[in-house]
């Protein structure tokens, strides 16, 4: 399982490029899989992201109904 420290280090460069600030993260069970839920804030406000165990990163859409994959981070 990924730790908070690992998630922060993996996303650090991406967040700097996009002027985002890492608030914190915690593990959540989602469809029998543990993912790290990440809280981020930036110019457009506060929002959530998630990282799966295979280190794929997703951002929540503006309507908060779907997850958008981030291919390069």
Residue, then its C-alpha position, 0 to 999 in steps of 0.5 A: x500500500x502506498x504511504x502519504x509520503x510516497x504519494x506526495x513525492x510522486x505528485x510533487x513535480x506535477x503539483x508544482x507545474x500546475x500551481x497546486x498545493x497538496x493538503x493531505x491524503x488517506x486510504x479509502x476502500x473503493x470496489x474492494x481496492x484500496x486507493x489513496x484519496x488526495x486533497x488538493x487546492x489551487x486557483x480554482x478551489x479545493x478538489x479531490x484526486x485519487x491514486x490507485x495501487x498501480x500508481x495511476x492518478x485521477x482527478x475528480x471532474x468539476x461536477x464531481x460525478x466522474x474521475x478523469x485519468x491523468x496520463x503524465x504526471 
